[in-house]
Every structure is written in C-alpha cells, then in structure tokens.
Amino acid sequence: MLHLALAQTSFKRMVSYRAATLAGLVTNFFFGAMRAYIFIALYRGAGKTVVAGYSIEDAVTYTALTQAAIAPLLLFGWWDVMRTIQSGDIASDLTKPIDYYSFWLARDLGRALHDVLARGVPILLAYSLVFDIVWPGSAAAWAGFGVSALLALLISFSWRFVVNVSAFWSTDAFGLGRVAYMSVLLLSGFLVPVAFFPDWLQGLVRLLPFPAMVNTPIELWLGMLTGRELAAALLVQTAWVVGLAALARFAYGRGVARLAVQGG
C-alpha cells in the first residue's frame, strides 16, 4: 500500500505541472516531425522503399515512438537521487523504514504513468494526423508491446539509479551522468534503429542494455519480432531487468557503507 501511495503521489505531482507538460509535448512533436521528414527525404533521395527491413512508414513510426518514449523513460537524464546524495539529504532518507530502491521505483512508476498518458499517447495521436504510421495489428501484438514497454521502463530506472548513486564516489557525478545518458541516446536505437548500424557495431550494441530500453519495444510494435524472436527479446529484457536491479542495489549498498565509514 505504501508503494502504491508513493506512485499516486508522484502521479498527482506531475499533473500539477500542466504548462511544463504542454511545452514538452510541443517540443517533442516538433523535433520528432523534423526527424520524420529527414527519414522521408533520405529514403526518397536514395530511391529506396525499404532499408534494413524498415519501410518509410516503419521509419516514421520509429521516430514517433522514440519521441513518445523520451518522457516516460527520461532518456535525457534524471538526477533526483544524485541531488540527495550531494546535498546530504539522503541522510534523512536512510532513517525511513522503507527499501530505498523500491521507494524511488514506486515514485518513478507514478511519474512514468503520467508521462505516458500526457506526453506519449498525445504524440502518437498527433503523428497519426500528419503521417501514415504503423499500429500493432492484433491484441497479441499490443500485449507483447505492453510487456516489453514495462520491462524497458524497469531497465531504464535501474540504469538511471546506478548512474545516480555514482555520486557516492565521484565529485563530478553530473559529468559522468551526462556521458551515461548520451550513451543511451547513441546506442539504444533512439537516433536511428539498431538495424541501421554496421554489422560489427550491432553485435557490440546488442551486448548492452540500451537497445532493450528503446529498440526492442519498438520492433515489437512494428511486428518485426514474432514467435521465438519475440520470446527471446522479452527474455533478454527480463534478464536485464534482474541484472541491473541487482547492480543498482549492490551499488547503493556499497555507497551507503562508504558513506557510513566516512562518518556521513
């Protein structure tokens, strides 16, 4: 019940930021439309209808979904835990009778639900008024995407949490964070689908958790993963959820121990 209350409180707090939500929505759609037209121009300029398995409609839909994912996944960064560590406010958090990781996870899920409804869905609807985009063709496809999107959110949160607790060790944690978040933008398939990468780079990127945050859910949406491929993709995402959550908890535990040893 406590975690549900935390999620509800986080959701309600986000609702109060109506102007910021609207500004973010307009900005996301504007830059998303620019990206879509760039893809259209590249396809037409090259005289191609399909590139690496993506039609023009697939590529435009990809830009719509990546723009819709910016707010829910906080792809450009999240610093809340880092700020509490650097300000010392974490000392009061440590006295609360609640698991610190799940405390922030509950809050993040409430925020993400708001961003899906207030930013993600409207962007997709706005895109559908301007472009021809692809929609999942069956209830099973919608269900697969929903599961994958939730796993992507959990992966994103654990990654962000790990980045934030680096503040226990670094005085320039914000700098490290910027590098970490830029890595997500470059290697997750946010800018272009992973299928567009050179083969050697695809092999390396798929060893990282980043494509599981962005590329995998979108390929499920587009119907590119079915049957065994779909099951394997969800299994990989689940493995990253478990692995990164374990890493996040371990890093936090070591950081708190270090803080206590130093007399913090």
N, C-alpha and C positions, 0 to 999 in steps of 0.2 A: 504493500500500500504506500509506503514511503517513497519508493521509486516512481510509482505512478503519480504521486502528488508532485514530485520534483519535475517530472515530464510535463504535467499540466501547467505548473507554474512557469516553466520555461516557454511553453507554447503561448500562454497568455501575455507574457512579457514581450514576445516577438510581435504579437498582434498590435501592441500599442505603438510600434514603430511604423505607422502607415506610410508616412512620407518617404522614409528610407526604403521601404519595400517597393513602393511605386518607382522611385528613382532607379533602384537596382533592376527592376523588371524592364524598364525602358532601355537602360544601358545594355543589359544582356541581349535584348532583342535587336537593338541597333547593330552591335558588333557581330551578333550571330548572322544577321542578314548580310552584312559585308562578307563574312566568311562564306556564306552560301553562294553569293554571286561570284566570288573568286573561284570556287569549285566549278560552278557552271561555265565560267569563262575558260578555265583550264581544260575541261572536258571538250568543249566545243572547239577551242583553239587547236587541240590535239586531234580533233576529228574522231574521238572515241566515245562510245556509249557505255562501256564497262571498263573499269580499271581495278585490277586486283580483286575481282569479284564484286565490286561496288558499281552500281548504275548511278546515273546522275541523281535520281530520286533517293537512292540509298545514301549518297554523299551529303545531299542537302538535309536529309533526315538526321544523319550523323551530327551535323552542325547544330541542329535543333536540340537534340538530346544532350549534347555536351554543354550547350549553353544552359539548358534546363537543369543540368547537374551541378553547375557552379555553386549555387547557394546551398542546396542540401548537403553536398559533400565538402563544402568550404575549401574548394580547390586552390584558392589564392591565399589561404592561410587562416590560422586560428591560434590565438595567443593567450587565452584566458588562464590556463594553468601556469604558463610561464610567468605571467604577471604576478600571480600569487606567490610564486617562489621568489622572484626578485624583490618583491615588496616586503616579504616576510609574513604576509597574511596567511600563508599556508600553516603557520604555527597554530592558529585558531582552528583551522580545518582539521588538523590532526587530533584535536580533542573531541571531535564529534564521533558518536558511536555508529559509524557507517563506513562501509568499504569505500575508499577514496576513488578507486577506478569506477565502480558502479555508480557512485554519486554523480560523477561527471558524465558518464554514459547516459544515465537517465535524462539529465538536462539536455544533452546533445540530441537525443532522440526526439524530445519535445520540440526543440528548435528545428530539427530537420523536417518533422511533420509539417510545421508551419511553412517552411520554405518550399516544400513540395507543392502544397496547396496554393500558396500565394505567389510563388515565383516559377516553379517548374511547370505546373499544368497550364497556367496562362501563356507561357512562352510557346508551348506546343500548340495551343489553340491559335495563337497569333500567327505562328508559322503556317498553319494549315489554311489560313485565309490568304496567304501570299504565295506559297509554294505548294507543289504536289509532294507530299511526304508519305512515307510508308507507315502503316499501322499494323500491329500484330494481327494475324489472320484468324486466330482461334482462341478459345478460352484457355486451352493448354499453353499457348504462346504467351498470353497475358500472365498466367500463373507463373510460368518459368521466368519471365522478366521480373515479376514482383519479388520472387525469392532471390533472384540474382541482385536486384537493386538493394534489397535489405542487407544482403551479405556485403555488397560494395560499401554501404554506409558503415557497417561494423568494421570493415578493413580500414576505411578512411579514418574512423575515430581512433582506432588503436595506433595507426601510424602518426596521427596528429598528437596523440598523447605522448608517444615516445619522443617525438620532436620537442614537445614542451618540457618534459622532465629533463632534457639535456641541460636545462638551466641550473640543475644541481651541480654540474661540473664546469660549465662554461660561463664566463662573464660576457661573452658575445653570443649568447644563445639566439638572439634575434637574427644575427647574421647567419648562423647555422640553419635556422628555421627557413630563412628566405631561400637558401640553397636547396633545402629539402623539398620545399613546396614547388620550386621551379623544376626540380627533378620530376615531380609528379606530372606537371604540365607537359613536359617534353617527352616522357617515357610511358605515360598511361594511355596514349592514343587520343589525348584531348585535342591537340592541334590537327593531327591527321590520323586516320585509322592505323593501327599497328600493321595491318596487311600492306600498307603503302611503304613500310620501312624496307631497307635492303634485307635480304635473307639472313645475313650474318648478324645484323642488329636485332632482327626479330627473335632469333634464338637467344640472344642475351637478355632482351627485354622481358621475354616470357618467363625468365627465371626470377623476376622481381614481382612484388605485389601490386605494382602500379596498374598494369593492364586489367587486373581483377577489379579495380575501382571504377574504371570508365569503359574500357574497350569491351569487356565480356558482357555486361548487361546490354550494351547497345547492339552487339552482334546477335544476342538472343532476341531483342526487339525486332531486328531486321530479318529474322528467320534463317540466319546463316549457320546457326548451331542447332542441330536436331538429333534426336536419338542418343546414341552413345557419346557423340561430341558434346551435346547439351549436358548429359550426366557428368561427363569428365570435367567440363567447365565449372559446374556447380561444386564438384568435389574439390577442385583446385581452390576455388573461392573459400570453401569451408575450411580447408587446410590453412589458408592464410588468416582467416578469422581466428582460429585457435592459436596459431603460431604467434601472430602479432599481439593478441591479447596476453599471452604468456610473457612475451617480451616486454610489453608495457608494464605489467605487474612486477616483473623482475626488476626492470629499470627503476620503477618508482620505489620499490623496497630498498634497493641499494642506495638510491638517492636520499631517502629518509634516514637510513642508517648512517650515511656520511654526514648528514646534517646534524644528527644527534651526537655523533662522535666529536664534531667540531664545536659543540655547545650551543647549536642553534635552537 
